[in-house]
Structures are given as structure tokens and as C-alpha cells.
Amino acid sequence: MTVSRVGVVVHGGRPEAVETARRVHVWCAEQDIACKDIDVWTDRGRLSARQEVAAAGDPDLIVTLGGDGTFLRGARLANPIDALVLGVDLGRVGFLTEVPMTMVREALDAVRESRIDVERRMLLTIRASNSLEMPTDIETFMQYGRGPLLPPPSVRPDCEVGGEWGVPLDVAALNDVVLEKLARDRQVSVGVYVAGQLLASYSADALLVATPTGSTAYSFAAGGPVLSPRAEALVFTPVAPHMAFNRSVVAAPDEPVGLRVLERSGQAAVSIDGQPRGVLNPGDWIGVYASPRKLRVVRLGPMDFYERLRDRMNLTDAPAALADGTAAPLWPVTTAPPGDLAHLAMPRLSGGPG
């Protein structure tokens, strides 16, 4: 594929990330491709995603150097311009990045020569009862340990605004949208709606809506299910709810999840992929739904999600399952699948015909 401009998102606190970024710049110079670091925190604060990518010349490929947090920053930047994202793995427990830093040049060559797969991941966006703002009196508290705050999301110019359908906000979440309490001693009370129907009113520390990609992040830590990133679904998960029903609900991709802050609730913060973006007061609401646009992720080959799940979550076999002394074998495949299985995602051939 043609690559004319590359944007680099680097975890500046890790020397190996900085060194790998230098190698990306060298490769781009050799190929006569424009290359610029983007999403760099400064004393002036942070810009919106559209402002940052515009300042970088609207790159068609964004390379992230770090772990999943750095990849999420790259995804936020790629969404407005539909750029490809290449994640270089310098993390420890992540699921999003793929390429080892030692192979960054080979990966860039593969992109330029179109020897890649493009994986499309679901994104979430939101409508709200009004535009989100972050009150100045809580800004210091909210940014503790997070770095400079992002600006409040702008209103999408290409959508109908106002009325009972609220305000469409220019955001995209690869992992999750979270409504969380602000006061430590007071939970949020929220009415939760799925596909326009009231599910229940919750009192909880937080309520979150995750993508299949985000099912292994905050939702998983809160007891939610693990979904294949190839699935199409929204996962609603309450965090520490004060009610008997504490299970996740998996909704269809065309079923939005609405969260309305109830009259006697405290204020609630809205976070998108871990970044605080505004505060809701009692009576305010957000509607979370699948974005019509998907994130385009570079893959050098099929990703074995379940092998990575077993490795990253350090899954071990139950002692009772090993009572006979034999562990479950891998499932090697040496022949092509029969016709009735040909449409399924199955292990790649490990040898032999087919």
C-alpha cells in the first residue's frame, strides 16, 4: 500500500520506546516518507485528536510504541482520519500490540509492500443530553497520575443535534465508556436502558460499556466475560453494585446502552478509554452505541487471541483435570477441514497436505 505520511506515538518514559522511534524515523527518511511524533504532552495542555493529526499532516499510518495504553492513544488519533494503526509491543500484559520492537523495520516494509492483513475493530461513540464539560474545581483531582487532561469532546458536525436524541459527541472508544462516581463515600445511581428499554436502576461504583476488544480490560477486572475481538457486541458491566443482580449483559451491536444519572445520585464522571472527558449531574444521560466507523489495525498474520489469552492471563490447568497425569494436548491440524467445517475459523495447518 502507499504510505506517504507516518505519525509516531511513543511512550516517552521508556528508553527502548524512544530508541525504536528513532529507528522508525530513520526508515521513513530512507523511504522519503514524512514522519512526525504526535500526541506529545506539553505545558500548553493537550489538543483534540483532530487538531493533533492535522498538525502532523494527517498521516495515513500511525505507529504506536509502548503497551496497550499507548495503542489506545494511537487509536484515538487514527479514528478521525481513518488511518491504519501499527502497534509495536513494549508492554507486559497487553492484547492490542503485536510487533516486537526488534521487528519494526520488517513490519514497516510489510506495510509498504502490502504484505499485511487489516483487522477491523468495533468502536463505541456516544450521544449525551448536553455537551460534556470538566468543572475546573475537580480538574486537579481527576488528572492525578494520568497526565494532562484531554479537552472536552466536541459536537460532531455531520449529525443532527438537539431534541430528545441529545448531542452527538466526536469520540471513539476502542475499549470502553465508563460512568464512575466522583465522591469516594457516595455511589452513583443510574438507570440503565438497553435498546430503549429499562433494564434496572443501579447503585454502584461505576457502570461501563465495553467493546469485545475492551472485554479483557476494565470489564474483565470487574467480573465481565471475555469476548473474541472478532465478535460484534456491547458488554454492559456494573462495578461493585449494591443489588443482587451483578452480572454483565451482552447486547447486540445495534442495541444501544443508555445511562441516566438519577435524581438523588452524586455527580458522575464520564471516561473514554480511561481518559476523563466530562461530568454528568443528576438528570443528565449518555447513550453508548457502536460507531459506524471501525478502527483499522495492521496485522502481519492471523492473531491467535486464545493463545495470547492463555499467556497474558497466566491461565493454568485445574489440578483435577490433570489427575490422570496428562495435560490437554494442543490441537495440531495437518489436513484441510472437511466441507462442513470449511467456513469456520480453525487452526492453521501445521504440516501435510491442504
C-alpha positions in Angstrom: 0.0 0.0 0.0 1.1 3.6 -0.5 2.3 5.2 2.7 3.0 8.9 2.4 3.0 10.2 6.0 3.7 8.4 9.3 2.7 9.5 12.7 4.6 8.1 15.7 3.0 7.8 19.2 5.8 6.9 21.7 5.8 6.1 25.4 8.4 8.7 26.3 9.1 7.3 29.7 10.7 4.1 28.3 14.1 4.4 26.7 13.5 1.4 24.4 10.4 3.1 23.0 12.4 6.3 22.3 15.2 4.2 20.6 12.6 2.3 18.5 11.0 5.7 17.5 14.4 6.8 16.2 14.5 3.6 14.0 11.1 4.5 12.6 12.3 8.0 11.7 15.4 6.5 10.0 13.3 4.1 8.0 10.9 6.9 6.9 13.9 9.1 5.9 15.3 6.2 3.8 11.9 5.8 2.0 11.4 9.6 1.6 8.3 9.4 3.7 7.2 12.2 6.0 7.3 11.3 9.7 6.3 13.2 12.8 5.8 12.5 16.5 2.3 13.3 17.6 0.2 13.3 20.8 3.1 14.8 22.8 2.1 16.4 26.2 3.3 20.0 26.6 2.9 22.7 29.1 0.1 24.1 27.0 -2.0 21.0 27.7 -3.4 18.7 25.1 -5.2 19.1 21.8 -8.1 17.2 20.4 -7.4 14.2 18.2 -8.4 16.2 15.0 -6.0 19.0 16.0 -3.1 16.7 16.7 -3.4 14.7 13.5 -3.9 17.9 11.5 -0.6 19.2 13.0 1.1 16.0 11.9 -0.1 16.4 8.3 -2.9 13.8 8.5 -0.8 10.6 8.5 -2.1 7.5 6.7 -0.2 5.2 9.1 0.1 5.7 12.9 2.8 3.6 14.7 2.5 3.2 18.4 5.5 2.3 20.6 4.6 1.1 24.0 1.9 -1.1 25.6 -1.9 -1.1 25.3 -2.2 2.4 26.8 0.0 3.8 24.0 -2.0 1.9 21.4 -5.2 3.4 22.8 -3.7 6.9 22.3 -2.9 5.9 18.7 -6.4 4.6 18.1 -7.9 7.9 19.3 -5.8 9.8 16.8 -6.4 7.3 13.9 -10.2 7.4 14.1 -11.0 10.8 12.7 -8.9 10.3 9.6 -9.4 6.5 9.2 -5.6 5.9 9.4 -4.1 2.4 9.8 -2.6 1.7 13.2 0.6 -0.5 13.7 1.2 -1.4 17.3 4.8 -2.2 18.4 4.8 -4.2 21.6 6.8 -2.9 24.5 4.1 -3.8 27.1 3.7 -6.6 29.6 0.1 -7.8 29.7 -1.4 -6.2 26.7 -3.7 -7.7 24.0 -3.6 -4.9 21.3 0.0 -4.6 20.2 1.6 -7.2 18.0 5.0 -6.4 16.5 8.2 -6.9 18.7 10.3 -3.8 18.7 13.2 -5.8 17.1 11.0 -6.3 14.0 9.8 -2.7 13.5 11.7 -2.2 10.2 10.4 -5.6 8.8 6.8 -4.6 9.8 7.1 -1.2 8.1 8.5 -2.9 5.0 5.5 -5.3 5.1 3.0 -2.3 5.2 4.7 -0.6 2.3 4.7 -3.8 0.3 1.0 -4.7 1.2 2.1 -7.9 2.9 -0.4 -7.4 5.8 -3.9 -8.1 7.0 -6.1 -5.3 8.0 -8.2 -6.2 11.1 -11.3 -4.0 11.8 -12.2 -3.4 15.4 -15.5 -2.1 16.8 -15.5 1.4 18.3 -18.1 3.0 20.6 -19.4 6.5 20.3 -21.9 8.5 22.4 -24.7 10.9 22.4 -25.4 13.0 25.6 -28.1 15.1 27.0 -25.7 18.1 26.7 -22.1 18.7 25.8 -19.6 17.4 28.3 -17.5 19.7 30.4 -15.0 19.1 33.2 -15.5 21.5 36.1 -12.3 23.4 37.0 -12.6 22.7 40.7 -12.1 18.9 40.2 -9.5 19.0 37.4 -6.5 18.5 39.7 -8.2 15.5 41.3 -9.1 13.9 38.0 -5.7 14.3 36.4 -3.7 12.8 39.3 -1.5 10.1 37.9 -3.0 10.4 34.4 -1.0 13.3 32.8 -2.7 16.4 31.3 -6.4 16.1 30.7 -7.8 15.9 27.2 -10.2 18.7 26.2 -14.0 18.0 26.4 -15.2 16.3 23.2 -16.7 18.5 20.5 -20.0 18.0 18.8 -20.0 16.0 15.6 -20.7 18.4 12.7 -22.2 15.7 10.5 -25.1 14.6 12.8 -28.4 16.1 13.7 -28.2 17.9 17.0 -30.7 18.5 19.8 -34.1 17.4 20.7 -34.8 14.3 22.7 -31.9 12.4 21.0 -29.3 14.7 22.5 -25.9 15.8 21.3 -23.7 13.6 19.2 -20.1 13.8 20.5 -17.0 13.4 18.5 -15.4 10.5 20.4 -14.5 6.9 19.7 -13.7 4.3 22.4 -11.8 1.2 21.4 -12.1 -0.3 24.9 -14.9 1.2 26.9 -17.1 4.1 28.1 -17.3 4.3 31.9 -19.6 6.3 34.2 -18.0 6.4 37.6 -18.5 8.0 41.0 -16.6 11.2 41.9 -17.1 11.1 45.7 -15.4 8.2 47.5 -18.2 7.9 50.0 -21.1 8.1 47.6 -22.1 5.7 44.8 -23.7 6.8 41.6 -27.4 5.9 41.0 -28.1 5.2 37.3 -31.0 4.0 35.2 -29.7 1.6 32.6 -31.5 1.1 29.3 -30.8 -1.5 26.6 -32.3 -0.9 23.2 -34.5 1.8 24.7 -36.0 -0.5 27.4 -35.3 0.0 31.1 -33.1 -2.9 32.4 -32.7 -1.7 36.0 -31.7 1.2 38.2 -28.2 0.6 39.7 -26.3 2.0 42.6 -22.6 1.2 42.0 -19.1 2.5 42.0 -19.2 2.6 38.2 -21.0 1.3 35.2 -19.2 0.5 31.9 -20.0 -0.4 28.4 -17.2 -2.2 26.6 -16.4 -3.5 23.1 -15.2 -7.0 22.5 -11.7 -5.6 22.4 -12.3 -4.0 25.8 -13.7 -7.1 27.4 -10.2 -8.1 28.6 -9.7 -4.6 30.2 -11.7 -2.9 32.9 -14.8 -5.0 32.2 -12.8 -8.2 32.8 -11.4 -6.8 36.1 -15.0 -6.1 37.2 -16.0 -9.7 36.5 -17.3 -9.4 33.0 -17.0 -12.0 30.2 -14.1 -12.4 27.7 -15.3 -11.9 24.1 -13.4 -12.7 21.0 -12.3 -9.4 19.4 -13.9 -10.7 16.2 -17.3 -10.7 17.9 -19.9 -7.9 17.4 -21.5 -6.9 20.7 -21.7 -4.4 23.5 -20.9 -5.6 27.1 -22.5 -3.7 30.0 -20.9 -4.4 33.3 -21.7 -2.9 36.7 -18.8 -2.3 39.2 -19.5 -3.1 42.8 -23.3 -2.7 42.5 -25.5 -2.6 45.6 -28.0 -5.1 44.3 -28.4 -8.8 43.9 -28.1 -8.8 40.1 -24.5 -8.1 39.5 -24.0 -9.8 36.1 -22.9 -8.4 32.8 -25.3 -8.1 29.9 -24.1 -8.7 26.4 -26.2 -6.7 23.8 -26.3 -7.0 20.1 -24.2 -4.5 18.1 -27.3 -2.5 17.1 -28.7 -2.3 20.6 -27.5 1.0 22.3 -27.0 1.2 26.1 -28.3 4.3 27.8 -27.1 5.5 31.2 -29.2 8.2 33.0 -28.0 9.7 36.3 -30.9 9.6 38.8 -32.2 12.5 40.9 -30.6 11.6 44.2 -27.3 10.4 42.8 -24.0 12.2 43.2 -22.1 13.5 40.2 -20.6 11.0 37.8 -17.5 11.3 35.6 -17.5 10.0 32.0 -14.3 8.3 31.0 -13.5 7.1 27.5 -10.7 4.5 27.2 -9.5 5.6 30.7 -9.5 9.3 29.9 -11.9 11.6 31.9 -13.8 13.7 29.4 -16.6 15.3 31.4 -19.1 15.2 34.4 -22.8 14.4 34.5 -25.2 15.8 37.0 -28.4 14.3 38.2 -30.8 14.2 35.3 -28.1 14.0 32.6 -27.6 11.0 30.4 -25.4 9.4 27.8 -26.3 6.9 25.1 -23.5 4.5 24.1 -23.6 2.8 20.7 -21.5 1.2 18.1 -19.8 3.7 15.8 -20.4 3.3 12.1 -16.6 3.5 11.6 -14.2 0.8 12.7 -10.5 1.0 13.7 -8.2 -0.4 11.0 -5.3 -2.3 12.7 -2.3 -3.7 10.9 -1.7 -7.5 11.4 1.3 -9.3 9.9 -0.7 -12.5 10.0 -3.7 -14.0 11.9 -3.6 -13.2 15.6 -4.1 -16.2 17.9 -6.3 -14.5 20.5 -6.8 -17.5 22.7 -3.1 -18.4 22.8 -2.5 -14.8 23.9 -5.3 -15.0 26.4 -3.8 -18.1 28.0 -0.3 -16.5 28.0 -1.2 -13.0 29.2 -3.7 -14.1 31.9 -1.3 -16.8 33.0 -4.0 -19.4 32.8 -3.2 -22.7 34.5 -4.9 -26.1 34.3 -7.1 -27.3 37.1 -5.4 -30.0 39.3 -8.4 -32.2 39.0 -8.2 -32.0 35.2 -4.6 -33.4 35.4 -5.4 -36.2 37.8 -4.5 -38.8 35.2 -1.1 -37.1 34.7 -1.7 -36.0 31.1 -2.3 -32.4 30.2 -4.7 -31.4 27.4 -2.8 -31.6 24.1 -2.6 -28.8 21.6 -4.8 -29.3 18.6 -2.5 -29.7 15.7 -4.1 -29.8 12.3 -2.3 -31.4 9.4 -5.1 -31.7 6.8 -7.6 -29.4 5.3 -11.0 -29.3 7.1 -14.0 -31.2 5.7 -16.6 -29.3 3.8 -19.0 -28.8 6.7 -16.2 -27.1 8.7 -14.6 -25.1 5.9 -16.5 -21.9 6.8 -15.2 -21.9 10.4 -12.1 -20.2 11.9 -9.9 -23.2 12.6 -6.2 -23.6 13.4 -3.8 -23.2 10.5 -2.3 -26.3 9.0 0.9 -27.4 10.9 2.1 -29.6 8.0 0.9 -32.1 5.5 -1.5 -31.6 2.6 -4.2 -28.9 2.4 
